[in-house]
């Protein structure tokens, strides 16, 4: 018996409604292979609405969030508790990365690489005290 194209949880591709729809992010049933479980995923958007770079940045951020959730669940399962120092290190790294992603080109053009690198280093050298 044919169960149709969605029988195995595969994401839809080439969804088209005749107009510019919002971007689609669709994932299917997780598949286990070796020691990993991965979902098939499809991200579709119309180029008139979004360029490739923001789409790639979105997918990179999504991957980072999925990895963070997976790591958090793993730590919980192992009864690991992240120390305040570890949390602060992650906070500093994310702050610098967010600043670079959001304002990096602008501030580097205005102040130069050396000054921005020094500012990033100053943030990374902050302590909790």
Phi, psi and omega in degrees: 000127179280124182264006178090178185291344183259009186300327184252014176077019180290142179290154177284149178228150178059045174289128182216126181245011178084005178213174178282104178273166171296155178303147179253134170233114184231137175229157183247195182294137178299141177243133180265131177216120186058241182255013184239149172242126181229143176264139170292140186222143177227130176237119184231136179210160177269134184298338177292338181263332188207140175273168182294324182295310176299326177296315179295321178296320177298313181294324177295318178294319178299316178299319179296319179294318178298316179298319180296317178296315180299316179295320180295316178298317178299318179295320178297317180296329180268004182057036177271142177241127180285129180289161177300323179297317178296317179298318181293322177298315179297318178302314181296316180299316180293324179297313179296316181297318179296316180299317179296316182293321184277320189232359188308308183299317182294311184287330177291322177293323184280317187249345180095156183298318184301312182294319180292318177299321178294320178295318178297319178297321179297318177297315181295337180268001178298148174244168183283345186299000000 
